[in-house]
Amino acid sequence: MSHFARISAATLIDDENGDAKLHTDWLGIPTEGFGISRNPTVSVTTGIPKFKDASFLLDKSTTINIKMKYSLD
């Protein structure tokens, strides 16, 4: 582990209409694709994941895989 390693989290948005915003419906549920590092469950009951559930150790050799979601779990 590098002494430059940091705890990080990442999100992705499939900005389908190109306006640089994640669109949601009237309940706050995303209507565009999104992804969160470590692929935590996102549902109406669990809500938005906490940082600790999405965080990972980031250094120069880190590779992560983020699954895009187009609906809640």
C-alpha positions in Angstrom: 0.0 0.0 0.0 1.3 3.4 -1.0 1.6 6.1 1.7 -0.3 8.3 -0.8 -3.4 6.0 -0.7 -6.7 7.7 0.1 -10.2 6.6 1.0 -12.4 7.6 -1.9 -15.9 6.9 -3.4 -17.1 7.4 -6.9 -20.4 7.9 -8.7 -21.3 7.7 -12.4 -24.2 9.2 -14.2 -25.5 8.2 -17.7 -26.5 11.8 -18.6 -29.0 10.8 -21.3 -30.0 14.3 -22.2 -26.6 15.9 -21.7 -27.6 18.6 -19.2 -25.0 17.5 -16.5 -27.7 16.6 -14.0 -29.2 13.4 -12.7 -32.9 13.6 -13.3 -35.3 12.1 -10.9 -39.1 11.6 -10.8 -41.4 13.3 -8.2 -40.4 10.7 -5.6 -36.7 11.4 -6.1 -36.0 8.1 -7.9 -33.4 8.5 -10.7 -34.8 8.4 -14.2 -31.3 8.2 -15.8 -28.7 5.5 -15.2 -26.3 5.8 -12.3 -23.6 3.8 -10.6 -21.8 3.9 -7.2 -18.5 2.4 -6.2 -18.7 -1.0 -4.5 -22.1 -1.4 -6.0 -24.2 -0.9 -2.8 -27.9 -1.6 -2.7 -30.0 1.5 -3.6 -33.7 1.2 -3.0 -36.7 3.1 -1.7 -36.2 1.5 1.7 -32.4 1.7 2.0 -32.1 5.2 0.4 -28.8 6.7 -0.7 -25.8 4.6 0.5 -23.5 6.0 3.2 -19.9 6.9 2.3 -18.6 3.9 4.2 -20.7 1.6 2.0 -19.2 3.0 -1.3 -15.7 3.9 -0.2 -12.5 2.1 -1.2 -8.7 2.6 -0.8 -7.5 4.6 -3.8 -3.8 4.5 -4.9 -2.0 4.4 -8.2 -2.8 0.7 -8.8 -6.5 0.7 -7.9 -9.0 -0.6 -10.4 -12.7 -0.6 -9.6 -15.8 -1.9 -11.4 -19.0 0.0 -11.1 -22.3 -1.5 -12.4 -24.7 1.0 -14.0 -28.3 0.8 -12.7 -31.3 2.0 -14.6 -33.7 1.1 -11.8 -33.6 0.7 -8.1 -32.8 -2.6 -6.5 
